[in-house]
Amino acid sequence: MKIKVGRHIEGISLNPLEYILDGPDGEIKWFENKEAAVVFLKAQGLSDDDIYWYRFVGEDKRDIDDPELIFE
């Protein structure tokens, strides 16, 4: 299942997620799995502590780490 990576706007969990974009067209960047997304985030200079606050959301809009959470 492909996933997208997001974080809550301004770090406030009541706010909606903003997602990593792919290129200037503003399309959401999709990853093959969570591991590929983490590799990408680390290549951008994020630490494990930074990545902890990100959400990994599957195509079914469920949080990969907590399938009870549905976004959007």
mmCIF file of the N, C-alpha and C atoms, coordinates in Angstrom:
data_MODEL
# 
_entry.id   MODEL 
# 
loop_
_atom_site.group_PDB 
_atom_site.id 
_atom_site.type_symbol 
_atom_site.label_atom_id 
_atom_site.label_alt_id 
_atom_site.label_comp_id 
_atom_site.label_asym_id 
_atom_site.label_entity_id 
_atom_site.label_seq_id 
_atom_site.pdbx_PDB_ins_code 
_atom_site.Cartn_x 
_atom_site.Cartn_y 
_atom_site.Cartn_z 
_atom_site.occupancy 
_atom_site.B_iso_or_equiv 
_atom_site.pdbx_formal_charge 
_atom_site.auth_seq_id 
_atom_site.auth_comp_id 
_atom_site.auth_asym_id 
_atom_site.auth_atom_id 
_atom_site.pdbx_PDB_model_num 
ATOM 1   N N  . MET A 1 1  ? 0.847   -1.176 0.000  1.00 0.00 ? 1  MET A N  1 
ATOM 2   C CA . MET A 1 1  ? 0.000   0.000  0.000  1.00 0.00 ? 1  MET A CA 1 
ATOM 3   C C  . MET A 1 1  ? 0.890   1.237  0.000  1.00 0.00 ? 1  MET A C  1 
ATOM 4   N N  . LYS A 1 2  ? 0.608   2.159  -0.861 1.00 0.00 ? 2  LYS A N  1 
ATOM 5   C CA . LYS A 1 2  ? 1.353   3.418  -0.892 1.00 0.00 ? 2  LYS A CA 1 
ATOM 6   C C  . LYS A 1 2  ? 0.921   4.293  0.273  1.00 0.00 ? 2  LYS A C  1 
ATOM 7   N N  . ILE A 1 3  ? 1.866   5.123  0.732  1.00 0.00 ? 3  ILE A N  1 
ATOM 8   C CA . ILE A 1 3  ? 1.567   6.014  1.851  1.00 0.00 ? 3  ILE A CA 1 
ATOM 9   C C  . ILE A 1 3  ? 2.025   7.429  1.534  1.00 0.00 ? 3  ILE A C  1 
ATOM 10  N N  . LYS A 1 4  ? 1.425   8.381  2.248  1.00 0.00 ? 4  LYS A N  1 
ATOM 11  C CA . LYS A 1 4  ? 1.865   9.772  2.198  1.00 0.00 ? 4  LYS A CA 1 
ATOM 12  C C  . LYS A 1 4  ? 2.260   10.172 3.612  1.00 0.00 ? 4  LYS A C  1 
ATOM 13  N N  . VAL A 1 5  ? 3.087   11.205 3.713  1.00 0.00 ? 5  VAL A N  1 
ATOM 14  C CA . VAL A 1 5  ? 3.619   11.626 5.005  1.00 0.00 ? 5  VAL A CA 1 
ATOM 15  C C  . VAL A 1 5  ? 3.123   13.035 5.291  1.00 0.00 ? 5  VAL A C  1 
ATOM 16  N N  . GLY A 1 6  ? 2.581   13.211 6.484  1.00 0.00 ? 6  GLY A N  1 
ATOM 17  C CA . GLY A 1 6  ? 2.084   14.529 6.864  1.00 0.00 ? 6  GLY A CA 1 
ATOM 18  C C  . GLY A 1 6  ? 2.415   14.864 8.302  1.00 0.00 ? 6  GLY A C  1 
ATOM 19  N N  . ARG A 1 7  ? 2.174   16.095 8.621  1.00 0.00 ? 7  ARG A N  1 
ATOM 20  C CA . ARG A 1 7  ? 2.307   16.538 10.016 1.00 0.00 ? 7  ARG A CA 1 
ATOM 21  C C  . ARG A 1 7  ? 1.216   17.568 10.260 1.00 0.00 ? 7  ARG A C  1 
ATOM 22  N N  . HIS A 1 8  ? 0.845   17.707 11.505 1.00 0.00 ? 8  HIS A N  1 
ATOM 23  C CA . HIS A 1 8  ? -0.196  18.670 11.856 1.00 0.00 ? 8  HIS A CA 1 
ATOM 24  C C  . HIS A 1 8  ? 0.343   20.089 11.672 1.00 0.00 ? 8  HIS A C  1 
ATOM 25  N N  . ILE A 1 9  ? -0.461  20.941 11.072 1.00 0.00 ? 9  ILE A N  1 
ATOM 26  C CA . ILE A 1 9  ? -0.070  22.314 10.822 1.00 0.00 ? 9  ILE A CA 1 
ATOM 27  C C  . ILE A 1 9  ? 0.314   22.989 12.138 1.00 0.00 ? 9  ILE A C  1 
ATOM 28  N N  . GLU A 1 10 ? 1.488   23.593 12.150 1.00 0.00 ? 10 GLU A N  1 
ATOM 29  C CA . GLU A 1 10 ? 2.055   24.276 13.311 1.00 0.00 ? 10 GLU A CA 1 
ATOM 30  C C  . GLU A 1 10 ? 2.221   23.363 14.525 1.00 0.00 ? 10 GLU A C  1 
ATOM 31  N N  . GLY A 1 11 ? 2.226   22.040 14.296 1.00 0.00 ? 11 GLY A N  1 
ATOM 32  C CA . GLY A 1 11 ? 2.447   21.089 15.377 1.00 0.00 ? 11 GLY A CA 1 
ATOM 33  C C  . GLY A 1 11 ? 1.282   20.943 16.334 1.00 0.00 ? 11 GLY A C  1 
ATOM 34  N N  . ILE A 1 12 ? 0.111   21.442 15.955 1.00 0.00 ? 12 ILE A N  1 
ATOM 35  C CA . ILE A 1 12 ? -1.071  21.387 16.818 1.00 0.00 ? 12 ILE A CA 1 
ATOM 36  C C  . ILE A 1 12 ? -1.974  20.255 16.327 1.00 0.00 ? 12 ILE A C  1 
ATOM 37  N N  . SER A 1 13 ? -2.176  19.257 17.168 1.00 0.00 ? 13 SER A N  1 
ATOM 38  C CA . SER A 1 13 ? -2.888  18.053 16.733 1.00 0.00 ? 13 SER A CA 1 
ATOM 39  C C  . SER A 1 13 ? -4.358  18.294 16.363 1.00 0.00 ? 13 SER A C  1 
ATOM 40  N N  . LEU A 1 14 ? -4.916  19.412 16.758 1.00 0.00 ? 14 LEU A N  1 
ATOM 41  C CA . LEU A 1 14 ? -6.290  19.729 16.351 1.00 0.00 ? 14 LEU A CA 1 
ATOM 42  C C  . LEU A 1 14 ? -6.350  20.233 14.903 1.00 0.00 ? 14 LEU A C  1 
ATOM 43  N N  . ASN A 1 15 ? -5.206  20.678 14.398 1.00 0.00 ? 15 ASN A N  1 
ATOM 44  C CA . ASN A 1 15 ? -5.139  21.151 13.017 1.00 0.00 ? 15 ASN A CA 1 
ATOM 45  C C  . ASN A 1 15 ? -5.067  19.967 12.058 1.00 0.00 ? 15 ASN A C  1 
ATOM 46  N N  . PRO A 1 16 ? -5.493  20.164 10.818 1.00 0.00 ? 16 PRO A N  1 
ATOM 47  C CA . PRO A 1 16 ? -5.378  19.091 9.827  1.00 0.00 ? 16 PRO A CA 1 
ATOM 48  C C  . PRO A 1 16 ? -3.916  18.838 9.464  1.00 0.00 ? 16 PRO A C  1 
ATOM 49  N N  . LEU A 1 17 ? -3.692  17.765 8.738  1.00 0.00 ? 17 LEU A N  1 
ATOM 50  C CA . LEU A 1 17 ? -2.344  17.437 8.297  1.00 0.00 ? 17 LEU A CA 1 
ATOM 51  C C  . LEU A 1 17 ? -1.983  18.209 7.034  1.00 0.00 ? 17 LEU A C  1 
ATOM 52  N N  . GLU A 1 18 ? -0.699  18.570 6.940  1.00 0.00 ? 18 GLU A N  1 
ATOM 53  C CA . GLU A 1 18 ? -0.147  19.081 5.697  1.00 0.00 ? 18 GLU A CA 1 
ATOM 54  C C  . GLU A 1 18 ? 0.840   18.017 5.232  1.00 0.00 ? 18 GLU A C  1 
ATOM 55  N N  . TYR A 1 19 ? 0.846   17.737 3.930  1.00 0.00 ? 19 TYR A N  1 
ATOM 56  C CA . TYR A 1 19 ? 1.610   16.618 3.396  1.00 0.00 ? 19 TYR A CA 1 
ATOM 57  C C  . TYR A 1 19 ? 2.829   17.072 2.619  1.00 0.00 ? 19 TYR A C  1 
ATOM 58  N N  . ILE A 1 20 ? 3.818   16.187 2.517  1.00 0.00 ? 20 ILE A N  1 
ATOM 59  C CA . ILE A 1 20 ? 4.997   16.437 1.702  1.00 0.00 ? 20 ILE A CA 1 
ATOM 60  C C  . ILE A 1 20 ? 4.546   16.472 0.246  1.00 0.00 ? 20 ILE A C  1 
ATOM 61  N N  . LEU A 1 21 ? 5.034   17.480 -0.469 1.00 0.00 ? 21 LEU A N  1 
ATOM 62  C CA . LEU A 1 21 ? 4.657   17.640 -1.871 1.00 0.00 ? 21 LEU A CA 1 
ATOM 63  C C  . LEU A 1 21 ? 5.787   17.175 -2.778 1.00 0.00 ? 21 LEU A C  1 
ATOM 64  N N  . ASP A 1 22 ? 5.398   16.746 -3.968 1.00 0.00 ? 22 ASP A N  1 
ATOM 65  C CA . ASP A 1 22 ? 6.344   16.240 -4.956 1.00 0.00 ? 22 ASP A CA 1 
ATOM 66  C C  . ASP A 1 22 ? 6.445   17.222 -6.108 1.00 0.00 ? 22 ASP A C  1 
ATOM 67  N N  . GLY A 1 23 ? 7.447   18.065 -6.071 1.00 0.00 ? 23 GLY A N  1 
ATOM 68  C CA . GLY A 1 23 ? 7.676   18.989 -7.166 1.00 0.00 ? 23 GLY A CA 1 
ATOM 69  C C  . GLY A 1 23 ? 6.848   20.251 -7.098 1.00 0.00 ? 23 GLY A C  1 
ATOM 70  N N  . PRO A 1 24 ? 7.022   21.123 -8.088 1.00 0.00 ? 24 PRO A N  1 
ATOM 71  C CA . PRO A 1 24 ? 6.380   22.432 -8.079 1.00 0.00 ? 24 PRO A CA 1 
ATOM 72  C C  . PRO A 1 24 ? 4.885   22.405 -8.388 1.00 0.00 ? 24 PRO A C  1 
ATOM 73  N N  . ASP A 1 25 ? 4.387   21.282 -8.862 1.00 0.00 ? 25 ASP A N  1 
ATOM 74  C CA . ASP A 1 25 ? 2.970   21.202 -9.214 1.00 0.00 ? 25 ASP A CA 1 
ATOM 75  C C  . ASP A 1 25 ? 2.060   21.079 -7.993 1.00 0.00 ? 25 ASP A C  1 
ATOM 76  N N  . GLY A 1 26 ? 2.639   20.822 -6.836 1.00 0.00 ? 26 GLY A N  1 
ATOM 77  C CA . GLY A 1 26 ? 1.842   20.728 -5.622 1.00 0.00 ? 26 GLY A CA 1 
ATOM 78  C C  . GLY A 1 26 ? 1.137   19.395 -5.429 1.00 0.00 ? 26 GLY A C  1 
ATOM 79  N N  . GLU A 1 27 ? 1.581   18.364 -6.134 1.00 0.00 ? 27 GLU A N  1 
ATOM 80  C CA . GLU A 1 27 ? 1.014   17.026 -5.951 1.00 0.00 ? 27 GLU A CA 1 
ATOM 81  C C  . GLU A 1 27 ? 1.610   16.393 -4.702 1.00 0.00 ? 27 GLU A C  1 
ATOM 82  N N  . ILE A 1 28 ? 0.806   15.628 -4.006 1.00 0.00 ? 28 ILE A N  1 
ATOM 83  C CA . ILE A 1 28 ? 1.295   14.935 -2.809 1.00 0.00 ? 28 ILE A CA 1 
ATOM 84  C C  . ILE A 1 28 ? 2.286   13.860 -3.214 1.00 0.00 ? 28 ILE A C  1 
ATOM 85  N N  . LYS A 1 29 ? 3.385   13.766 -2.483 1.00 0.00 ? 29 LYS A N  1 
ATOM 86  C CA . LYS A 1 29 ? 4.413   12.751 -2.737 1.00 0.00 ? 29 LYS A CA 1 
ATOM 87  C C  . LYS A 1 29 ? 3.988   11.444 -2.069 1.00 0.00 ? 29 LYS A C  1 
ATOM 88  N N  . TRP A 1 30 ? 3.960   10.374 -2.840 1.00 0.00 ? 30 TRP A N  1 
ATOM 89  C CA . TRP A 1 30 ? 3.598   9.047  -2.338 1.00 0.00 ? 30 TRP A CA 1 
ATOM 90  C C  . TRP A 1 30 ? 4.846   8.181  -2.235 1.00 0.00 ? 30 TRP A C  1 
ATOM 91  N N  . PHE A 1 31 ? 4.874   7.336  -1.213 1.00 0.00 ? 31 PHE A N  1 
ATOM 92  C CA . PHE A 1 31 ? 5.994   6.420  -0.976 1.00 0.00 ? 31 PHE A CA 1 
ATOM 93  C C  . PHE A 1 31 ? 5.479   4.982  -1.035 1.00 0.00 ? 31 PHE A C  1 
ATOM 94  N N  . GLU A 1 32 ? 6.379   4.067  -1.377 1.00 0.00 ? 32 GLU A N  1 
ATOM 95  C CA . GLU A 1 32 ? 5.998   2.649  -1.470 1.00 0.00 ? 32 GLU A CA 1 
ATOM 96  C C  . GLU A 1 32 ? 5.673   2.059  -0.098 1.00 0.00 ? 32 GLU A C  1 
ATOM 97  N N  . ASN A 1 33 ? 6.355   2.544  0.943  1.00 0.00 ? 33 ASN A N  1 
ATOM 98  C CA . ASN A 1 33 ? 6.125   2.028  2.303  1.00 0.00 ? 33 ASN A CA 1 
ATOM 99  C C  . ASN A 1 33 ? 6.711   3.018  3.307  1.00 0.00 ? 33 ASN A C  1 
ATOM 100 N N  . LYS A 1 34 ? 6.517   2.735  4.579  1.00 0.00 ? 34 LYS A N  1 
ATOM 101 C CA . LYS A 1 34 ? 6.986   3.635  5.631  1.00 0.00 ? 34 LYS A CA 1 
ATOM 102 C C  . LYS A 1 34 ? 8.511   3.724  5.644  1.00 0.00 ? 34 LYS A C  1 
ATOM 103 N N  . GLU A 1 35 ? 9.170   2.608  5.399  1.00 0.00 ? 35 GLU A N  1 
ATOM 104 C CA . GLU A 1 35 ? 10.625  2.607  5.424  1.00 0.00 ? 35 GLU A CA 1 
ATOM 105 C C  . GLU A 1 35 ? 11.194  3.560  4.368  1.00 0.00 ? 35 GLU A C  1 
ATOM 106 N N  . ALA A 1 36 ? 10.620  3.554  3.175  1.00 0.00 ? 36 ALA A N  1 
ATOM 107 C CA . ALA A 1 36 ? 11.077  4.457  2.116  1.00 0.00 ? 36 ALA A CA 1 
ATOM 108 C C  . ALA A 1 36 ? 10.834  5.913  2.513  1.00 0.00 ? 36 ALA A C  1 
ATOM 109 N N  . ALA A 1 37 ? 9.723   6.162  3.167  1.00 0.00 ? 37 ALA A N  1 
ATOM 110 C CA . ALA A 1 37 ? 9.416   7.522  3.616  1.00 0.00 ? 37 ALA A CA 1 
ATOM 111 C C  . ALA A 1 37 ? 10.410  7.981  4.676  1.00 0.00 ? 37 ALA A C  1 
ATOM 112 N N  . VAL A 1 38 ? 10.756  7.109  5.603  1.00 0.00 ? 38 VAL A N  1 
ATOM 113 C CA . VAL A 1 38 ? 11.711  7.460  6.663  1.00 0.00 ? 38 VAL A CA 1 
ATOM 114 C C  . VAL A 1 38 ? 13.085  7.733  6.061  1.00 0.00 ? 38 VAL A C  1 
ATOM 115 N N  . VAL A 1 39 ? 13.503  6.925  5.090  1.00 0.00 ? 39 VAL A N  1 
ATOM 116 C CA . VAL A 1 39 ? 14.785  7.160  4.419  1.00 0.00 ? 39 VAL A CA 1 
ATOM 117 C C  . VAL A 1 39 ? 14.773  8.540  3.765  1.00 0.00 ? 39 VAL A C  1 
ATOM 118 N N  . PHE A 1 40 ? 13.678  8.890  3.092  1.00 0.00 ? 40 PHE A N  1 
ATOM 119 C CA . PHE A 1 40 ? 13.561  10.205 2.462  1.00 0.00 ? 40 PHE A CA 1 
ATOM 120 C C  . PHE A 1 40 ? 13.654  11.319 3.505  1.00 0.00 ? 40 PHE A C  1 
ATOM 121 N N  . LEU A 1 41 ? 12.922  11.184 4.607  1.00 0.00 ? 41 LEU A N  1 
ATOM 122 C CA . LEU A 1 41 ? 12.923  12.217 5.645  1.00 0.00 ? 41 LEU A CA 1 
ATOM 123 C C  . LEU A 1 41 ? 14.318  12.394 6.247  1.00 0.00 ? 41 LEU A C  1 
ATOM 124 N N  . LYS A 1 42 ? 15.011  11.294 6.496  1.00 0.00 ? 42 LYS A N  1 
ATOM 125 C CA . LYS A 1 42 ? 16.366  11.386 7.052  1.00 0.00 ? 42 LYS A CA 1 
ATOM 126 C C  . LYS A 1 42 ? 17.322  12.034 6.052  1.00 0.00 ? 42 LYS A C  1 
ATOM 127 N N  . ALA A 1 43 ? 17.122  11.767 4.758  1.00 0.00 ? 43 ALA A N  1 
ATOM 128 C CA . ALA A 1 43 ? 17.958  12.395 3.734  1.00 0.00 ? 43 ALA A CA 1 
ATOM 129 C C  . ALA A 1 43 ? 17.733  13.908 3.688  1.00 0.00 ? 43 ALA A C  1 
ATOM 130 N N  . GLN A 1 44 ? 16.569  14.347 4.180  1.00 0.00 ? 44 GLN A N  1 
ATOM 131 C CA . GLN A 1 44 ? 16.271  15.776 4.240  1.00 0.00 ? 44 GLN A CA 1 
ATOM 132 C C  . GLN A 1 44 ? 16.793  16.414 5.523  1.00 0.00 ? 44 GLN A C  1 
ATOM 133 N N  . GLY A 1 45 ? 17.437  15.604 6.387  1.00 0.00 ? 45 GLY A N  1 
ATOM 134 C CA . GLY A 1 45 ? 18.053  16.128 7.598  1.00 0.00 ? 45 GLY A CA 1 
ATOM 135 C C  . GLY A 1 45 ? 17.223  15.979 8.861  1.00 0.00 ? 45 GLY A C  1 
ATOM 136 N N  . LEU A 1 46 ? 16.119  15.254 8.806  1.00 0.00 ? 46 LEU A N  1 
ATOM 137 C CA . LEU A 1 46 ? 15.292  15.080 9.999  1.00 0.00 ? 46 LEU A CA 1 
ATOM 138 C C  . LEU A 1 46 ? 15.862  13.970 10.883 1.00 0.00 ? 46 LEU A C  1 
ATOM 139 N N  . SER A 1 47 ? 15.730  14.153 12.174 1.00 0.00 ? 47 SER A N  1 
ATOM 140 C CA . SER A 1 47 ? 16.178  13.142 13.136 1.00 0.00 ? 47 SER A CA 1 
ATOM 141 C C  . SER A 1 47 ? 15.015  12.215 13.484 1.00 0.00 ? 47 SER A C  1 
ATOM 142 N N  . ASP A 1 48 ? 15.327  11.150 14.191 1.00 0.00 ? 48 ASP A N  1 
ATOM 143 C CA . ASP A 1 48 ? 14.274  10.240 14.651 1.00 0.00 ? 48 ASP A CA 1 
ATOM 144 C C  . ASP A 1 48 ? 13.272  10.973 15.531 1.00 0.00 ? 48 ASP A C  1 
ATOM 145 N N  . ASP A 1 49 ? 13.758  11.909 16.342 1.00 0.00 ? 49 ASP A N  1 
ATOM 146 C CA . ASP A 1 49 ? 12.857  12.688 17.199 1.00 0.00 ? 49 ASP A CA 1 
ATOM 147 C C  . ASP A 1 49 ? 11.915  13.548 16.363 1.00 0.00 ? 49 ASP A C  1 
ATOM 148 N N  . ASP A 1 50 ? 12.417  14.130 15.279 1.00 0.00 ? 50 ASP A N  1 
ATOM 149 C CA . ASP A 1 50 ? 11.570  14.917 14.377 1.00 0.00 ? 50 ASP A CA 1 
ATOM 150 C C  . ASP A 1 50 ? 10.525  14.022 13.708 1.00 0.00 ? 50 ASP A C  1 
ATOM 151 N N  . ILE A 1 51 ? 10.973  12.875 13.222 1.00 0.00 ? 51 ILE A N  1 
ATOM 152 C CA . ILE A 1 51 ? 10.103  11.966 12.476 1.00 0.00 ? 51 ILE A CA 1 
ATOM 153 C C  . ILE A 1 51 ? 8.989   11.414 13.362 1.00 0.00 ? 51 ILE A C  1 
ATOM 154 N N  . TYR A 1 52 ? 9.224   11.336 14.650 1.00 0.00 ? 52 TYR A N  1 
ATOM 155 C CA . TYR A 1 52 ? 8.212   10.843 15.586 1.00 0.00 ? 52 TYR A CA 1 
ATOM 156 C C  . TYR A 1 52 ? 6.890   11.602 15.433 1.00 0.00 ? 52 TYR A C  1 
ATOM 157 N N  . TRP A 1 53 ? 6.958   12.884 15.117 1.00 0.00 ? 53 TRP A N  1 
ATOM 158 C CA . TRP A 1 53 ? 5.762   13.723 15.059 1.00 0.00 ? 53 TRP A CA 1 
ATOM 159 C C  . TRP A 1 53 ? 5.033   13.662 13.717 1.00 0.00 ? 53 TRP A C  1 
ATOM 160 N N  . TYR A 1 54 ? 5.600   12.962 12.758 1.00 0.00 ? 54 TYR A N  1 
ATOM 161 C CA . TYR A 1 54 ? 4.966   12.841 11.442 1.00 0.00 ? 54 TYR A CA 1 
ATOM 162 C C  . TYR A 1 54 ? 3.957   11.696 11.444 1.00 0.00 ? 54 TYR A C  1 
ATOM 163 N N  . ARG A 1 55 ? 2.967   11.795 10.568 1.00 0.00 ? 55 ARG A N  1 
ATOM 164 C CA . ARG A 1 55 ? 1.962   10.752 10.393 1.00 0.00 ? 55 ARG A CA 1 
ATOM 165 C C  . ARG A 1 55 ? 2.169   10.100 9.036  1.00 0.00 ? 55 ARG A C  1 
ATOM 166 N N  . PHE A 1 56 ? 2.082   8.789  9.010  1.00 0.00 ? 56 PHE A N  1 
ATOM 167 C CA . PHE A 1 56 ? 2.222   8.021  7.792  1.00 0.00 ? 56 PHE A CA 1 
ATOM 168 C C  . PHE A 1 56 ? 0.837   7.471  7.457  1.00 0.00 ? 56 PHE A C  1 
ATOM 169 N N  . VAL A 1 57 ? 0.258   8.006  6.386  1.00 0.00 ? 57 VAL A N  1 
ATOM 170 C CA . VAL A 1 57 ? -1.148  7.746  6.072  1.00 0.00 ? 57 VAL A CA 1 
ATOM 171 C C  . VAL A 1 57 ? -1.238  6.919  4.795  1.00 0.00 ? 57 VAL A C  1 
ATOM 172 N N  . GLY A 1 58 ? -1.959  5.802  4.882  1.00 0.00 ? 58 GLY A N  1 
ATOM 173 C CA . GLY A 1 58 ? -2.134  4.927  3.730  1.00 0.00 ? 58 GLY A CA 1 
ATOM 174 C C  . GLY A 1 58 ? -3.170  5.452  2.758  1.00 0.00 ? 58 GLY A C  1 
ATOM 175 N N  . GLU A 1 59 ? -3.278  4.771  1.625  1.00 0.00 ? 59 GLU A N  1 
ATOM 176 C CA . GLU A 1 59 ? -4.246  5.152  0.601  1.00 0.00 ? 59 GLU A CA 1 
ATOM 177 C C  . GLU A 1 59 ? -5.678  5.103  1.123  1.00 0.00 ? 59 GLU A C  1 
ATOM 178 N N  . ASP A 1 60 ? -5.900  4.275  2.137  1.00 0.00 ? 60 ASP A N  1 
ATOM 179 C CA . ASP A 1 60 ? -7.239  4.164  2.729  1.00 0.00 ? 60 ASP A CA 1 
ATOM 180 C C  . ASP A 1 60 ? -7.497  5.243  3.782  1.00 0.00 ? 60 ASP A C  1 
ATOM 181 N N  . LYS A 1 61 ? -6.569  6.217  3.891  1.00 0.00 ? 61 LYS A N  1 
ATOM 182 C CA . LYS A 1 61 ? -6.662  7.358  4.811  1.00 0.00 ? 61 LYS A CA 1 
ATOM 183 C C  . LYS A 1 61 ? -6.485  6.971  6.276  1.00 0.00 ? 61 LYS A C  1 
ATOM 184 N N  . ARG A 1 62 ? -5.967  5.782  6.531  1.00 0.00 ? 62 ARG A N  1 
ATOM 185 C CA . ARG A 1 62 ? -5.703  5.332  7.899  1.00 0.00 ? 62 ARG A CA 1 
ATOM 186 C C  . ARG A 1 62 ? -4.240  5.550  8.252  1.00 0.00 ? 62 ARG A C  1 
ATOM 187 N N  . ASP A 1 63 ? -4.013  5.883  9.506  1.00 0.00 ? 63 ASP A N  1 
ATOM 188 C CA . ASP A 1 63 ? -2.658  6.047  10.023 1.00 0.00 ? 63 ASP A CA 1 
ATOM 189 C C  . ASP A 1 63 ? -1.996  4.667  10.053 1.00 0.00 ? 63 ASP A C  1 
ATOM 190 N N  . ILE A 1 64 ? -0.817  4.551  9.466  1.00 0.00 ? 64 ILE A N  1 
ATOM 191 C CA . ILE A 1 64 ? -0.112  3.278  9.392  1.00 0.00 ? 64 ILE A CA 1 
ATOM 192 C C  . ILE A 1 64 ? 0.203   2.742  10.792 1.00 0.00 ? 64 ILE A C  1 
ATOM 193 N N  . ASP A 1 65 ? 0.576   3.618  11.706 1.00 0.00 ? 65 ASP A N  1 
ATOM 194 C CA . ASP A 1 65 ? 0.968   3.206  13.051 1.00 0.00 ? 65 ASP A CA 1 
ATOM 195 C C  . ASP A 1 65 ? -0.225  3.017  13.982 1.00 0.00 ? 65 ASP A C  1 
ATOM 196 N N  . ASP A 1 66 ? -1.357  3.591  13.662 1.00 0.00 ? 66 ASP A N  1 
ATOM 197 C CA . ASP A 1 66 ? -2.565  3.486  14.484 1.00 0.00 ? 66 ASP A CA 1 
ATOM 198 C C  . ASP A 1 66 ? -3.777  3.434  13.554 1.00 0.00 ? 66 ASP A C  1 
ATOM 199 N N  . PRO A 1 67 ? -4.111  2.244  13.035 1.00 0.00 ? 67 PRO A N  1 
ATOM 200 C CA . PRO A 1 67 ? -5.179  2.117  12.036 1.00 0.00 ? 67 PRO A CA 1 
ATOM 201 C C  . PRO A 1 67 ? -6.553  2.613  12.501 1.00 0.00 ? 67 PRO A C  1 
ATOM 202 N N  . GLU A 1 68 ? -6.718  2.848  13.785 1.00 0.00 ? 68 GLU A N  1 
ATOM 203 C CA . GLU A 1 68 ? -7.990  3.394  14.270 1.00 0.00 ? 68 GLU A CA 1 
ATOM 204 C C  . GLU A 1 68 ? -8.144  4.872  13.884 1.00 0.00 ? 68 GLU A C  1 
ATOM 205 N N  . LEU A 1 69 ? -7.003  5.544  13.637 1.00 0.00 ? 69 LEU A N  1 
ATOM 206 C CA . LEU A 1 69 ? -7.045  6.953  13.247 1.00 0.00 ? 69 LEU A CA 1 
ATOM 207 C C  . LEU A 1 69 ? -7.256  7.059  11.747 1.00 0.00 ? 69 LEU A C  1 
ATOM 208 N N  . ILE A 1 70 ? -8.266  7.793  11.346 1.00 0.00 ? 70 ILE A N  1 
ATOM 209 C CA . ILE A 1 70 ? -8.549  8.025  9.942  1.00 0.00 ? 70 ILE A CA 1 
ATOM 210 C C  . ILE A 1 70 ? -8.473  9.525  9.708  1.00 0.00 ? 70 ILE A C  1 
ATOM 211 N N  . PHE A 1 71 ? -7.743  9.926  8.676  1.00 0.00 ? 71 PHE A N  1 
ATOM 212 C CA . PHE A 1 71 ? -7.572  11.341 8.364  1.00 0.00 ? 71 PHE A CA 1 
ATOM 213 C C  . PHE A 1 71 ? -8.365  11.709 7.132  1.00 0.00 ? 71 PHE A C  1 
ATOM 214 N N  . GLU A 1 72 ? -8.848  12.916 7.133  1.00 0.00 ? 72 GLU A N  1 
ATOM 215 C CA . GLU A 1 72 ? -9.599  13.533 6.043  1.00 0.00 ? 72 GLU A CA 1 
ATOM 216 C C  . GLU A 1 72 ? -10.987 13.081 6.091  1.00 0.00 ? 72 GLU A C  1 
# 
